[in-house]
Amino acid sequence: MLDYFVYLIYRAGFALIGLLPLRAAFALGNALGFCAWLVLGEYRRLGFHNIDIAFGAEKSTREMRRLVRRHFQRLGANLLSGLKLASMPIEKARAKVRIENADAAHRELRNGRPIVIILSHIGNWELQAQMFPAVLGYIRNSTIYQPLKNRYIDEHVQKLRGRAGVELFDRNEGFHKAIELLRGGGGVGILSDQHAGDQGLWVPFFGKLASTTSLPALLAKRTGAAVLGTAIYTESPGRWRMSFTDRIDAPGDSVDALTAKANDLIASQTRCAPEDGFWLHNRWKTPRPNFLLAGYKRGVFLPKDLPPQQLKPFRILIRSSNWLGDAVMSVPAVRAIKKGRPDAHVTILAPKKIAPMWKLIPEVDKILSLPNKSLFSAVRLIGRQEPFDAAILLPNSLRVALEVWRVPRKVGYHGHTRAWLLNQIVREPRRPGPPEHHATRFLRIADDCGADVDLTRDVSSALTQTSDIKRQTFVGLCPGAEYGPAKRWLPERFAEAAAAISAQTKTKWILFGTKKDKAIGETIATALGDNCSNRIGQTTLEQLIEELRGCRALLSNDTGTMHLAALLGMPVVAIFGSTEPALTAPLGNGHVVLRHHVECSPCFLRQCPIDFRCMKEIAVPEVVNAVMSILR
């Protein structure tokens, strides 16, 4: 009933417009378009966003805003004019349109080739159905259409489009009728400028990847048809120009290459009269959930003359974890995200204390360092950047979701009372299983966004940094742990093990840690004497990275330094007590993890409330043998 009521309103409007002179309908539509520009803020912003993608490098902000307004006016004028023209006798309507370069189509038809015509929503596009029989009346004309949701309006629109002799093929019924028509020497017009969803091929449009229908190219390849385009431009109030383009396909073109050419054609047509383009459709829509394109059926195609670095970027903001170790364990996910699409531009937002670590990752294009703990500082910092297409949140906190509230696509785990801020929540494993490494958990975020992820492969071969460890003279030792005393092996045992190793190999040690570990460091340094350089509390993260590069191996508790060494390609002997290696063991190969499982571990406590048995069970000879297995 509602559909029929809407249909009645539509028909009443159609009848009223039919009473107006054509120029009056054009002027009224122009005025209504201006009113729409004033009140439809969401569509006004969408139009500006699209025009900025297409012309941002060529036009000023003021010029683009003016173009948005003119587009609203032109769209309104053409919509009302289209209704008026549909009520006029066909010959009178056709007399309002000047034909240009029609011989491009005649030439192909004379040579015995059917034609596939690329159509787009440029100018008064509804005139196409009335004009094709006037130009190409000696062949069968057809178009493939998507039915409207309101069946009453759809029937009326079909009647108007078909009154001049154009055959209409329902897209939902398949394409066999269109193929038969082309093989019989006819012509098929296909609207090709809309977002094609999951079934489209991702090719550049105005230099930015867009999901695009491959149907014109598929039909042309199947039937041997020539591919050309038409557009109807507005010349003056009540006057239009229908312009044919020359054939765009060439022998040997693949379906992908021809689809890319179709986008180039529509872009060049739009440039001829930008205000006639259709900017109120989300042509560069971010797909949900797979905005990383590795898993798409048709995939991505880049023309040979467009290197990936010339693509307009798809800008991804990744909010780093706050802890160094967690940040390192997220590196496989960041690399998978970067590989997810050729236009990915990855920006890392990280606390100042760990931001230098991200300089080690070549897949990261830009690093934003949070200056302090203020939420407002983070929001302002993000707001000063070029707009992001998506934000991926690695931490689970509400705070990080608030930081990126301006980004249109926010992805992350459910987290702590923040689901209302996210518009893509990463699924958790359905069934409880064995403990999952944190790197796997981060990779699941990349997988949910559409990256090509193998959770086992990408964790085991995640870190590709290399260190020339055989030529280094020092062995690193990190006896502290930021999380708390429960993660720290006994300082005197560290000293005893290091001394035993030095006695066998003449190894020199370099101690790493924070200012909180100074007392521990002094105990160990005193025991080792000249065989030790104590750098605890004396290095920035940049200096720590450089000094780790000078080490042959690292002996450590479960710490961020342990993960950093693994990132640098250094073998690690890692001592675990209150924490779980299955969750946070160093990534990569060649590491040795020492852990004695006792009945109360893992407890994940900062301080042991009983007798510290998990760490006391690990004896000095075990540690010595583990380090020696690496040094040999």
N, C-alpha and C positions, 0 to 999 in steps of 0.2 A: 504493500500500500504506500509506504514511504517513497519507494522508487517511482511509482506512478505519479505521486504528488509532485516530486521533483521534476518529473518529465513534463507535467502540465505547466509548471513555472517556466521551464526551458522553452516550451512551444509558445507560451505567451510572449516571452522576450523575443523569440525568433520572429513572431508576427509583428511586434512593435518595431523592431529594427527594419523589417521589410517595408514599413510605411515611410521610412526616412529616405531622402536622397542619399546617394552613395557618399558624397563629400561630407554631408552632415553626419552620417554614421561614422566616417573616419574621424571627424572632429570630436564627436561625442566620445568615441573610444579613446582618443588622445587625452581628453580631459579626465575620463575615468581612470586611465592609466596613471595619470599624475596623482589622483587621489589615492590610488592603491599604493603608489610609491610613498606617500606620506604616512599611511597607516599600517602597512604590512612590513613591520620592522624585520621580522625573521627572513622574509623573502628578499628584502633589501640587502640584508647582510649576506645572504647566500649569493645574490647576484654580484655583489662586490667581491666576495671570496673567489668566485669563478673568473671574473674579469681580471682580478689580481693575478691569478695563475696564468691566464692567457697573455696579459699585457703589462704585468707589473714591472717588467724590465724596460718597457718602452714608454709608459705613460705615468704622469704624476698622480698622486692620490686625488688631487682635485679633478683631474681629467677623468679618472676612473669613476669617481662619484657622479660626475655629470653624465657619463655614459650609462650608468645604472639608471638614472632618472629618465634619460631619453629612451632607454630600452623599455621601461615600464610604459611610457607613452606610446611608443611604436607598437608594442605588443597589444595594448588595448585597442589602438586604431585598427590594426590588422585583424584582430578577433571580431570586432563588430563589423568591419568591412567584409570579412569572410561570410558572416551571417547574411548580410545584405546581398552579396554576390550570389549566394546559394538560392536566394529567393527570386533572382532575376532570370530572364530567359538566357539560355546558355550562350547564344551568339552575342548578346549584349554584354555579358560578363567577360567573354573572351576578348571583346573589343577593347577592354581596359588593360590588356596585357600585351606588351611588345616581346616578340620572340627574337632570341639572339643565338647564333651559332647552331641552329637546328641541323645544319648539314653534317655536323659531327655524328649525329645518330643516323641520318640518312645514308651516309657513306658506309657505315658498318652493315646496315641492313641490305644495301645494294650488293655488298660483297658476300651476302649469304650468311651473315652472322647474326644470331639473336643478340639482344642487348639486356644487360642488367644495369639498372639505373640506381645510383646512390642518391637517396633522398635525405633531407635533413629539415629540422624545424627552423628554417630561415625565412624571414619575411612572412608573406601570406601563403603558408605552405598548403593550406586546404585547396588553393587554386590548382595544385598539381593535377588532381583527379579530373578537373574540367579541361585542362589544357592538353594533356597527353593525346587524347583522341583527335584534337584539332591539329596537332603536329604529326602524329604517327597513326592516323586513322586507318591506314592500309594494312596494319598488322593487329594482332590481338594484344590489347594492353591489360596489364593486371598489376595488382599490388598485394603484398602480404601485410595483414593488419592484425593488431591485438584487440580483441573485443573489449568494449567498455563494460564496466561493472553494472551500470544501469541498462538493462536489456531494452527498455523502451527508447531511451536516447540512442542506444547503439543501433537499433533498427532504423531510426530516422537518419542518423549519420551515414549508415551504409547506403540508404536510398539516395541521399544527396550525392555521395561519392560515385555511386554507380549510374546516375542518370545520364552521364555523358558517354557511357559505354565501357567504363573500366571494370574489369572483373576483379572481385575481391576474394582472396584466399585467406581463410582463418588460420593463423599460425598454429593454433592448438590442434589442427587436423593434419599436421605434417606438411611436407613440401613436394609431394609427388605430383600434384596438379601443376605447380609452378615449373617443375622439371619438364613435364609433358608439353607445357605451353612454350617453353624456351626451345625445346627440341623441334617444335613445329615452326620456329622462326619468329616467335613473338618477343615481347618486351615485359620485364618485371621490374617494378620499382620497390625499393626496400628502404624504409627509414633506418638509418644507421648511426645516428648521433646520440643514442640513449645509453645509459649505463646498462651493461648486459649481464650483470650479476655473476653468479658462480659459473655460468656456462660460457662466459666470454673469454676472449683472448686479451691478455694485458699487453697493450702496445701504446706508444706515446701518442698523446693528443695535446697539441700546443707544448710539446716537450715534457709532459707529465704523464705517467702511466695511467691508463684508464681501461676498464673492462669494456671490450668492444665486440659486437656481433661479427662472426665470421661468415654469416649466411650469404652475403653477396659473393664473396670469394668462393665459397663451397659450390654455389649454384653455377658460377662461371666456369670453375674447373670441371664440374660434372658435365656441362652441356657445350663447352667451347664458346660461351657467349663473351662478347666484348663488355667491358665495364667502363661506364662513364657516369657523369653526375649532372644534376640540374639543381638550380635554386631560383626562387622567385624573390627578387629584391623590390623594395619600395622606392619608386622614383619620385613620386609626388603624391599629394592627397588624391586617392582614387585612381592612381596609375601605378602599374607594376611592370617589371621586366623579368621574363623567364629566360635564363641563360643556361645553355648546354655547355658542358666541358668536353674536351677531346678525350679519347680513350686513354685510360690510365694504366691498364694492364700491359704487360710485355711477355713475350714467349719465355717460358721457364719460371715465371713467378710462382712461388709457393702460395698456399692459402694464407700463411702468416704474413708474407711480404705484401700480398695484395690487400689484406686487412689493414696493414700499416699505411699503405698508399691511400686507402679510403679515408682514414683519419686525416692524413695530410691534405687530401682534397677538401674535406669539410672545413678544416682550419683555414685554408686559403680562401674558400668561399666566404667564411665568416669575416675574415680580414677586409674583404671588399666593402662590407657594410656592418660594422660591429653592432650597431644598435638594432639591426635586423636579426642578429643571432638569438638563440634561446638560452638565456643565462640563469633562468629560475629553476633549472633542473640540476640535481646534484650529480653532475657528469663524472666527477672524480671522487665518488663515494668511497669511504673507507669500509671495506666489507667486514661483516661480522660472522664468525669471530676471526676468520683467517685473513687478517690484513697482511701477513707475510705470505708470499705467493708460491712457496715451494710446492705445496700440495695441490695446486689447481690443475684440473684436467687438461686444459689447453695451454696453461703456463704463460710464460712471458716471451715476447719477441721484440728484439731491438734491431732496427735497420742497421746495415753495415756502416752507413754514413753517419750514425749517431752513437758515438762512444758512450759508455755508461756514465762517465764523469760529466757529460753534458746534459744528462737527465735532470729535470727539476726534482729536488730531493723529496722523499717521503721522510719527514722529520720525526724521529723517535726519541723521546726522553726516557732514560732508564734511571730510576732512583736507586742508587747503590745502597747496599747494607752499610750500617754504621761501624761494624767491626771489621778489622783487616782480614781476619780469616774467612769470614762469611763473604766478603767482597771477592777474595781470590776464588772461593768455591763457586761463585756465580759467573766466573769468566767463561766457562763452556756455554752457558746460556747466552751471554752477550755475543759470543762469536756466532752462535747459531742464529740469533736474531739478525745480526749484520748480514749473514749469508742468505737470509730469508727473501730478500728482494734486491735487485741490482741498484735501485735508487735509494736504498736505506741510508739515512744520515743519522748516526747514533751519537747522542749527547748523554754523557754521564753526569748525574747530579750527586755529589758525594760530600761528606763532611771534610773540612779542610785537612784534618789529621791523616786521612787515608787517600786523599785525591791524587797524590803523586804515584801511587801504585798503578792507577789506570793509565799512566803514560807508557807503561810497559805493553799495553794491548793495542796493536796497530789497527784493530777493527774499530776502535773508538775514534770518532772524528773530532769531538770537542768535549772538554771537561769543565763543568761548572763547580766551583768550590764554594760550599756553604760557609759564609764568614763567621757565623755564630749559631747559637741554638734558637734564635728567634724564628717563629713561624712566619711572621710578617716579612722578615728579611728574605726568607726562601721564596715566598710568593712574589715579592718585588723582583727578585733576581730572575725568576722564570718569566715574569711579565715583560722584562726588558729584552728578551730574546725574540727571534723570529718565531711565529706561531708553530707549535708542534701539532702533528697529526695524531700522535698517540703517546701515552705515558705508561710505562711498565714499572710496577712497584715491586721491588724485591723484598723490602721489609714488610711486616704484617701490621704495622701500627696505624692507628687513626691519623696521627700527625702527618705521615707522608702522603696520605690520601688528600688531606686538606692542602698540602703544599701545591698540588697539581690540579686543583679544582677547575682551573680555567681550560685545561686540555680537554678536547671533545671526547677522546676515547681513553679511558683509564682502566688498566688491566692489573689484576693481582688476585691473591688468595682472599678468602672471606675476611680473614684478619680479625681485629678487635673492634667490634661495633662500627665497622666502616662500610658494610655492604651497600648502604644507601648512597655512598659516594662513588661507587664503582659502577661502570656499565658493561664490564666483562669480568666475571668471576671465574677464576681457574678452578677446574674440577679437582677434587681430592680423590685419591684411590678409593674405589668402592669397598674393597675388602681389606681388613687388617692383614698385614703381612710382616715379613722381617723388616728390621730397621732400614730406613731409606737414607742414603747419603744426601747431605744437604745439596750437593751439586745436582743430583737427580731431581730433587724438589725444584730447584731453580730451572732446570731444563724443561720440566713439565710446563712452566709458564711459557717458554719459547714454543713448545709443542702446541699449546692451546692457541697461540697466535698464528699458527700455520707454518712454522719453521720445519725443515727436514731434520727431524731429531730421532736418533736411535739412543735410548737412554743408557744402554750398556756401553755401546761404542763411544759415545761422546764423553762419558765420564772417564773411561779408561785411557783415552787418548786426547785428553782435553788440553793439556798445557804443552805448548810448543816452544817456549823459551829454552835457550840452550846456554850452558855455561861450560867453559873449557876446564872442567874440574881436574883433569889429570895433571895440569901444570900449576895448580894452586898450592900454596905452602901452608895455609892456615886451615884449621877445622873450627867451625863456629860452634858456640855453645850458648844456648838460651835457657837459663835455669829458672826463670820466672814464669808467671802467667797472669795476665791482666784480670782474668775472671775471679781468681781467689786462690788461697793456699791449698785447697783440695786438689788442684791440678798440678802441684809442684812436687817433683821428686825431691828427696832430701838433699840439701846443699852439700853436706859432707860426702855423700855418695857420688854426687857429680864430681867433686874434687878428687876423690879416690879413683874413680874410673878414668878421668882425664889424665891423672898422673900415671896410671898404669899404661895407658895408650901411648903417652909421650915416651915412657921408658922403652917401649918396644919399637917405636917408629921415629922418634925424635920430632914428633908433631908439635907444632906451636898452636896455641889456642887463642881465639878472640871471643870475648864475652859480649853478648848483646842483651839488651833489656831496657826497661823504663826506669825512671828515677825511683819508683817504688821498690825496685830490685837491688838497690845499691848495697844494702847490707849483705845480701846473698852473694853479690858479686865480689865484695871485698873478702869474704870468707874463702871463696874459690880462688881468687887471684893470689891471696897470701899463700895458699897451699901449693899453687903451681909455680910461683916465683917468676923467673925470667921466661918461662915457656908460655906466658899468658900476657895478652893485651886486653885490659879491661875497658870496654867502651860502653858499659851499662850507664844509661842516663845521659849519654854525651852525643847521641846521634839524632838527627832528624830522619824522617822516613826516606828522603832522598839519599842521605848518607848511609843509612842502613842498607839500602839496595846496592849501592856501590861497594860497600865493604863485604856484603854477602857474595858479590861476584868474585871476590878474591879468595873465597873459601872452597875447599875441596868437598866438604860435607858439613852437615849440621847435626848436632846432638841437641835435642829440645824436648820440652814438655809439649802438650797440646796447646799451641799458641798461634797467633797470627804470623809470627816470624817463621814458624814451621811451614805454614802454607805459602808464605812469600818465597821461601827457599825452593819449595816445589815448583812454584811458578817460574823461577829462574833456571830450572832444570837441574837443581842440586839434589843429590841423594840425601835422605833424612833418616836418622834414627829417632823415632818419636816414642816417648814414654807416656802411656795413658793410665789413668787411675779412675777418677770419678766420672769421666766422660766415656763416650762410646765410639770406638774406631769406625764402626759401621756407619756412623753419622758424619764424622769429621776427620777421618784419616786423610793424610796428604794425598793429593791427586797425582797420577802419573805412576811410572814404574821405577823400580830400583830402591824403594824405601823399605825400611824395617820398622815394624810397629811392635813395641813390647808392652804386653799387658797381662796381668794375672787376674783372671776373673774370680772374684770372691762373691760371697752370698749377698752383699749389700751394694754391689756395683752393677751398672752405673747408677749413681745417686744424683749426679748433676748438682750437688751442693757446692757452695763456695768454700765452706769450711767443714772438715770432717768432725762429726759430733762424737765419734768413738775413738778408735785406736789407729786410724790411718793405714789399715792393713792392706788396702789395694796397692799402695805405693811401697810399703815396706816389704811386700812379697817380691818385688823386683830387685834382684841382687846385682852387685857391682860386676861380677864376672859375665853375666848376661849382656850387660850394656857394653862392656869391653869387647866381647866377641862380636856383637852386632856392628860396632864401629869398625873393628878390624876387618870384618867381611867386606866392608865397603872400601876401606883404604888399600886392601890388598889388590 
